[in-house]
Amino acid sequence: MAQAAKIEDSLRVLPVVRQEARQWRLAAGAYRRSADSLQRAAALQQDVGRSYQKSLSDQQQLLTSETAEKTEWRSKARKRGVIIALLVGLSAVLAVIAAG
Protein backbone atom coordinates (compact mmCIF):
# COMPACT_ATOMS: atom_id res chain seq x y z
CA MET A 1 0.00 0.00 0.00
CA ALA A 2 2.80 2.46 0.85
CA GLN A 3 4.52 1.61 -2.43
CA ALA A 4 1.32 2.35 -4.36
CA ALA A 5 0.99 5.72 -2.59
CA LYS A 6 4.55 6.63 -3.54
CA ILE A 7 3.92 5.69 -7.15
CA GLU A 8 0.67 7.66 -7.23
CA ASP A 9 2.43 10.68 -5.69
CA SER A 10 5.24 10.41 -8.26
CA LEU A 11 2.72 10.23 -11.10
CA ARG A 12 0.99 13.38 -9.80
CA VAL A 13 4.29 15.28 -9.52
CA LEU A 14 5.71 14.04 -12.85
CA PRO A 15 3.82 16.56 -15.10
CA VAL A 16 4.97 19.44 -12.88
CA VAL A 17 8.58 18.23 -13.03
CA ARG A 18 8.33 17.83 -16.81
CA GLN A 19 6.91 21.36 -17.12
CA GLU A 20 9.72 22.79 -14.98
CA ALA A 21 12.31 20.84 -17.00
CA ARG A 22 10.84 22.26 -20.23
CA GLN A 23 11.01 25.80 -18.80
CA TRP A 24 14.62 25.25 -17.74
CA ARG A 25 15.49 23.99 -21.25
CA LEU A 26 13.81 27.05 -22.80
CA ALA A 27 15.68 29.36 -20.43
CA ALA A 28 18.97 27.60 -21.22
CA GLY A 29 18.31 28.05 -24.95
CA ALA A 30 17.58 31.74 -24.44
CA TYR A 31 20.79 32.17 -22.43
CA ARG A 32 22.74 30.31 -25.12
CA ARG A 33 21.34 32.61 -27.82
CA SER A 34 22.15 35.67 -25.70
CA ALA A 35 25.70 34.43 -25.17
CA ASP A 36 26.09 33.84 -28.93
CA SER A 37 24.81 37.35 -29.66
CA LEU A 38 27.23 38.84 -27.14
CA GLN A 39 30.12 36.89 -28.67
CA ARG A 40 29.22 38.14 -32.15
CA ALA A 41 28.97 41.71 -30.83
CA ALA A 42 32.37 41.35 -29.13
CA ALA A 43 33.91 40.03 -32.36
CA LEU A 44 32.48 42.97 -34.29
CA GLN A 45 33.80 45.37 -31.67
CA GLN A 46 37.25 43.81 -31.96
CA ASP A 47 37.10 44.22 -35.74
CA VAL A 48 36.18 47.89 -35.31
CA GLY A 49 39.07 48.31 -32.87
CA ARG A 50 41.53 46.71 -35.29
CA SER A 51 40.25 48.89 -38.11
CA TYR A 52 40.63 52.00 -35.95
CA GLN A 53 44.18 51.01 -34.98
CA LYS A 54 45.11 50.44 -38.64
CA SER A 55 43.61 53.78 -39.62
CA LEU A 56 45.53 55.50 -36.83
CA SER A 57 48.75 53.76 -37.88
CA ASP A 58 48.20 54.82 -41.51
CA GLN A 59 47.60 58.41 -40.42
CA GLN A 60 50.78 58.39 -38.33
CA GLN A 61 52.79 57.07 -41.27
CA LEU A 62 51.33 59.76 -43.52
CA LEU A 63 52.12 62.47 -40.97
CA THR A 64 55.69 61.17 -40.60
CA SER A 65 56.11 61.16 -44.37
CA GLU A 66 54.71 64.69 -44.71
CA THR A 67 56.94 65.94 -41.88
CA ALA A 68 60.02 64.44 -43.55
CA GLU A 69 59.05 66.01 -46.87
CA LYS A 70 58.47 69.38 -45.20
CA THR A 71 61.88 69.20 -43.50
CA GLU A 72 63.53 68.35 -46.83
CA TRP A 73 61.89 71.33 -48.58
CA ARG A 74 62.95 73.68 -45.77
CA SER A 75 66.52 72.41 -46.05
CA LYS A 76 66.50 72.99 -49.82
CA ALA A 77 65.07 76.49 -49.33
CA ARG A 78 67.80 77.33 -46.81
CA LYS A 79 70.49 76.10 -49.20
CA ARG A 80 68.98 78.20 -52.00
CA GLY A 81 68.92 81.22 -49.69
CA VAL A 82 72.58 80.76 -48.78
CA ILE A 83 73.57 80.29 -52.42
CA ILE A 84 71.62 83.40 -53.46
CA ALA A 85 73.22 85.44 -50.64
CA LEU A 86 76.69 84.27 -51.70
CA LEU A 87 75.98 85.08 -55.35
CA VAL A 88 74.68 88.56 -54.43
CA GLY A 89 77.79 89.12 -52.31
CA LEU A 90 80.04 87.86 -55.07
CA SER A 91 78.26 90.08 -57.59
CA ALA A 92 78.73 93.07 -55.31
CA VAL A 93 82.43 92.29 -54.90
CA LEU A 94 82.83 91.89 -58.68
CA ALA A 95 80.93 95.15 -59.26
CA VAL A 96 83.28 96.95 -56.85
CA ILE A 97 86.33 95.43 -58.50
CA ALA A 98 85.05 96.29 -61.98
CA ALA A 99 84.30 99.86 -60.96
CA GLY A 100 87.59 100.38 -59.24
Backbone as CSV, one residue per row, in Angstrom:
resi,resn,N_x,N_y,N_z,CA_x,CA_y,CA_z,C_x,C_y,C_z
1,MET,0.801,-1.187,0.000,0.000,0.000,0.000,0.856,1.268,0.000
2,ALA,1.914,1.296,0.790,2.803,2.458,0.853,3.490,2.654,-0.482
3,GLN,3.863,1.537,-1.119,4.519,1.614,-2.426,3.566,2.218,-3.461
4,ALA,2.314,1.826,-3.416,1.323,2.355,-4.360,1.122,3.846,-4.137
5,ALA,1.138,4.294,-2.893,0.987,5.719,-2.592,2.164,6.508,-3.128
6,LYS,3.355,5.948,-3.008,4.553,6.633,-3.537,4.477,6.744,-5.054
7,ILE,4.031,5.682,-5.693,3.922,5.687,-7.151,2.874,6.712,-7.585
8,GLU,1.730,6.708,-6.894,0.666,7.665,-7.227,1.153,9.099,-7.027
9,ASP,1.886,9.343,-5.955,2.434,10.677,-5.690,3.424,11.081,-6.782
10,SER,4.266,10.142,-7.195,5.244,10.415,-8.258,4.535,10.733,-9.560
11,LEU,3.458,9.991,-9.854,2.720,10.231,-11.096,2.036,11.603,-11.079
12,ARG,1.602,12.054,-9.908,0.994,13.375,-9.800,2.028,14.492,-9.973
13,VAL,3.229,14.265,-9.471,4.289,15.283,-9.521,4.993,15.295,-10.876
14,LEU,4.967,14.163,-11.585,5.707,14.037,-12.847,5.358,15.127,-13.862
15,PRO,4.101,15.476,-14.126,3.821,16.557,-15.096,4.411,17.900,-14.666
16,VAL,4.407,18.180,-13.376,4.970,19.438,-12.877,6.478,19.444,-13.109
17,VAL,7.121,18.332,-12.830,8.578,18.227,-13.029,8.906,18.365,-14.510
18,ARG,8.091,17.721,-15.364,8.329,17.832,-16.806,8.162,19.282,-17.271
19,GLN,7.139,19.961,-16.765,6.911,21.364,-17.125,8.087,22.234,-16.682
20,GLU,8.562,22.029,-15.469,9.722,22.786,-14.984,10.963,22.492,-15.818
21,ALA,11.156,21.220,-16.174,12.311,20.843,-16.999,12.232,21.528,-18.362
22,ARG,11.013,21.588,-18.944,10.838,22.262,-20.234,11.156,23.747,-20.098
23,GLN,10.722,24.375,-19.019,11.012,25.796,-18.796,12.503,26.027,-18.621
24,TRP,13.176,25.121,-17.912,14.625,25.253,-17.744,15.341,25.104,-19.087
25,ARG,14.869,24.158,-19.933,15.485,23.992,-21.254,15.284,25.245,-22.108
26,LEU,14.072,25.812,-22.054,13.805,27.045,-22.802,14.689,28.193,-22.311
27,ALA,14.828,28.306,-21.001,15.676,29.362,-20.433,17.136,29.151,-20.843
28,ALA,17.582,27.896,-20.819,18.969,27.601,-21.216,19.185,27.975,-22.679
29,GLY,18.207,27.678,-23.538,18.313,28.052,-24.954,18.377,29.560,-25.123
30,ALA,17.559,30.278,-24.355,17.583,31.742,-24.436,18.928,32.294,-23.976
31,TYR,19.473,31.730,-22.903,20.794,32.175,-22.429,21.873,31.868,-23.454
32,ARG,21.762,30.688,-24.098,22.742,30.313,-25.115,22.687,31.294,-26.282
33,ARG,21.470,31.653,-26.716,21.336,32.615,-27.821,21.869,33.988,-27.415
34,SER,21.621,34.386,-26.190,22.145,35.669,-25.704,23.674,35.656,-25.679
35,ALA,24.234,34.545,-25.218,25.699,34.432,-25.173,26.272,34.480,-26.580
36,ASP,25.618,33.808,-27.531,26.089,33.836,-28.926,26.028,35.261,-29.486
37,SER,24.938,35.966,-29.183,24.811,37.354,-29.655,25.906,38.234,-29.064
38,LEU,26.179,38.048,-27.788,27.232,38.839,-27.143,28.604,38.519,-27.732
39,GLN,28.836,37.250,-28.054,30.118,36.892,-28.667,30.255,37.511,-30.048
40,ARG,29.163,37.501,-30.823,29.215,38.143,-32.150,29.454,39.639,-32.014
41,ALA,28.783,40.267,-31.051,28.975,41.705,-30.828,30.412,42.001,-30.406
42,ALA,30.981,41.154,-29.558,32.371,41.349,-29.129,33.324,41.194,-30.304
43,ALA,33.053,40.214,-31.178,33.911,40.026,-32.357,33.828,41.238,-33.275
44,LEU,32.622,41.771,-33.466,32.475,42.971,-34.293,33.200,44.153,-33.675
45,GLN,33.115,44.276,-32.363,33.797,45.371,-31.667,35.311,45.246,-31.823
46,GLN,35.815,44.013,-31.763,37.252,43.805,-31.958,37.657,44.186,-33.375
47,ASP,36.809,43.836,-34.354,37.104,44.216,-35.740,37.144,45.729,-35.895
48,VAL,36.207,46.420,-35.260,36.181,47.886,-35.306,37.450,48.447,-34.662
49,GLY,37.848,47.859,-33.543,39.069,48.309,-32.868,40.301,48.124,-33.735
50,ARG,40.387,46.957,-34.393,41.533,46.710,-35.288,41.530,47.690,-36.448
51,SER,40.362,47.956,-36.997,40.245,48.894,-38.111,40.674,50.292,-37.674
52,TYR,40.250,50.688,-36.478,40.626,51.998,-35.952,42.137,52.078,-35.747
53,GLN,42.731,51.008,-35.204,44.180,51.008,-34.984,44.927,51.102,-36.308
54,LYS,44.448,50.379,-37.337,45.106,50.438,-38.640,44.986,51.839,-39.224
55,SER,43.807,52.430,-39.108,43.606,53.783,-39.618,44.535,54.765,-38.911
56,LEU,44.644,54.632,-37.603,45.531,55.505,-36.833,46.986,55.303,-37.249
57,SER,47.380,54.052,-37.447,48.745,53.760,-37.882,49.013,54.370,-39.257
58,ASP,48.039,54.232,-40.175,48.199,54.820,-41.513,48.328,56.339,-41.432
59,GLN,47.531,56.958,-40.575,47.605,58.411,-40.419,48.955,58.832,-39.846
60,GLN,49.473,58.063,-38.902,50.779,58.388,-38.327,51.879,58.260,-39.365
61,GLN,51.796,57.228,-40.218,52.792,57.068,-41.273,52.721,58.225,-42.261
62,LEU,51.509,58.640,-42.599,51.334,59.763,-43.519,51.894,61.041,-42.914
63,LEU,51.611,61.273,-41.640,52.121,62.466,-40.967,53.649,62.451,-40.922
64,THR,54.229,61.288,-40.628,55.688,61.166,-40.599,56.273,61.464,-41.977
65,SER,55.644,60.925,-43.006,56.112,61.158,-44.373,56.010,62.641,-44.736
66,GLU,54.885,63.267,-44.394,54.711,64.693,-44.706,55.694,65.549,-43.926
67,THR,55.976,65.186,-42.686,56.937,65.939,-41.880,58.335,65.830,-42.485
68,ALA,58.699,64.626,-42.923,60.016,64.438,-43.546,60.114,65.249,-44.832
69,GLU,59.050,65.251,-45.618,59.052,66.015,-46.870,59.151,67.514,-46.587
70,LYS,58.427,67.971,-45.580,58.466,69.383,-45.203,59.871,69.776,-44.750
71,THR,60.509,68.939,-43.965,61.877,69.202,-43.498,62.842,69.253,-44.678
72,GLU,62.658,68.365,-45.648,63.528,68.351,-46.829,63.365,69.642,-47.636
73,TRP,62.120,70.089,-47.824,61.892,71.330,-48.579,62.463,72.541,-47.861
74,ARG,62.355,72.568,-46.527,62.946,73.683,-45.769,64.458,73.692,-45.935
75,SER,65.069,72.508,-45.897,66.521,72.413,-46.053,66.938,72.916,-47.435
76,LYS,66.194,72.522,-48.455,66.504,72.990,-49.818,66.331,74.505,-49.928
77,ALA,65.300,75.037,-49.287,65.065,76.491,-49.331,66.204,77.235,-48.643
78,ARG,66.679,76.694,-47.511,67.802,77.329,-46.812,69.053,77.316,-47.680
79,LYS,69.318,76.194,-48.327,70.494,76.097,-49.202,70.395,77.115,-50.339
80,ARG,69.166,77.208,-50.935,68.980,78.196,-51.999,69.212,79.605,-51.482
81,GLY,68.738,79.893,-50.284,68.920,81.218,-49.691,70.388,81.528,-49.487
82,VAL,71.145,80.554,-48.998,72.583,80.758,-48.777,73.290,80.963,-50.107
83,ILE,72.932,80.149,-51.103,73.567,80.292,-52.425,73.240,81.660,-53.024
84,ILE,72.010,82.090,-52.921,71.623,83.405,-53.457,72.378,84.515,-52.730
85,ALA,72.497,84.416,-51.406,73.218,85.438,-50.637,74.678,85.478,-51.064
86,LEU,75.290,84.315,-51.254,76.687,84.275,-51.696,76.844,84.868,-53.096
87,LEU,75.902,84.535,-53.985,75.979,85.080,-55.346,75.782,86.591,-55.352
88,VAL,74.879,87.100,-54.532,74.680,88.555,-54.431,75.953,89.200,-53.888
89,GLY,76.543,88.580,-52.866,77.785,89.121,-52.305,78.912,89.089,-53.326
90,LEU,79.005,87.981,-54.045,80.044,87.860,-55.067,79.817,88.880,-56.186
91,SER,78.573,89.080,-56.560,78.260,90.082,-57.595,78.633,91.474,-57.118
92,ALA,78.379,91.751,-55.846,78.734,93.074,-55.312,80.231,93.246,-55.319
93,VAL,80.970,92.210,-54.913,82.430,92.289,-54.901,82.937,92.500,-56.335
94,LEU,82.401,91.744,-57.278,82.832,91.892,-58.678,82.482,93.276,-59.232
95,ALA,81.332,93.805,-58.809,80.935,95.151,-59.262,81.908,96.193,-58.706
96,VAL,82.324,96.017,-57.441,83.285,96.949,-56.846,84.612,96.837,-57.536
97,ILE,85.043,95.619,-57.818,86.326,95.428,-58.499,86.283,96.011,-59.906
98,ALA,85.181,95.778,-60.607,85.050,96.286,-61.983,84.987,97.808,-62.006
99,ALA,84.409,98.423,-60.997,84.298,99.861,-60.957,85.624,100.505,-60.534
100,GLY,86.375,99.789,-59.784,87.592,100.383,-59.245,88.782,100.222,-60.033
